[in-house]
């Protein structure tokens, strides 16, 4: 369902505090005040804070009471992870206009493969300018850009650049460039970072000056990889993937629902429906995402990459149910949406079953239903086809007993 390509030359596009930037873009004038974004899994702690809030002593991870005590004028923002995810998806789609090789990282971080783009745009500076113009449609003032051989060099270059500027590392200059950078640019945890500082190692050059065998003996395989990154020995290419169209199943409640048991039962129905989709036949589910629209605005989002791809409903639902139990939505849910976003080939038997005559006949029927549904949406300007399903049969209230599931053939 997908294919991949790679590029050794990379441009890094980084928008720090991307969720907070999304809120500032959505709420005009917010950047003029000390603001903090609440954590998606608990509204008692802070997730991201603005520079004005940092100047007042507010830090990520603080409780709300601690932050308000330090900065009484602090503005707290409810998280909307679905909105941030959609904004990031639009950013990746815009970058895809520049290069077919795009690899995403955390929210606000993406790598653009630039092999072969010289023939289209010209020099690295012109490639960066094309990326800046593309990203600048919405995030030009906060984006930082870096260019170099491999993802790590491009990332370090972007982390050293200023907003709306770029740092380009010429080919052959990677080692000299990396030698001057602080060890904080390495992907290491706080314990590893503290050990390096106790040894007097402050820069990548100081780390690379040590014998590789000595670093490996002290820190193991992780230390070997970090040493090779610091020494410029590793060139990690950008691995672009063309993601398949996700399989989506949605449910709209007559009245907002907050009971975890009901949400878990609804999730089971959505998984069962998505597994029956004709495009899923012959494939196992590798990545799944659950979204919830909350009463009064806001959203909730849970994603999970299955270690072992499967077509078993119980195994698909288990991590999502755990998330619902441990970090439930912060409000009543009006709409629940399940997506299968990545797939892996099934067993030989599943592949054969997907190609049999019955499957072909079902696919033909599915295309006819899809065509009819599209025509209805074009005529009425909205989706108006639903299933009525029983989600809380013990309830005396009909609006709690049943829910609407979008009919998407």
ABEGO torsion letter per residue (X at the ends): XBBBBBBABBBBBBBBGAAAAAAAAABBGAAABBBBBBBAABAABBABBBAAAAAAGBBBGBBAAAAAAABAABBBBBBBAAAAAAAAAAAAAAAAAABABBBBBBBGBBBBBABGAAAAAEBAAAAAAAAAAAAAAAAAAABBBBBBBEAAAAAAAAAABBBGBBBBBBBGAAAAAAAABBAAABBBBAAAAAAAAAAGBABAAAAAABBAAAAAAAAEAAAAAAAAAAAGABBBBBBBBBBBBBBBBBBBBABBBABAAAAAAAAAAAAAAAAABAAABGBBBABBBBBBBBBGEEBBBBBBBBABBBABAAAAAAAAAAAAAABBBABBBABBBBBBABBBBBBAAAAAAAABAAAAAAAAAAAAAAAAAAAAAAAAGBBABBBBBBABAABABAAAABBBBBBBX
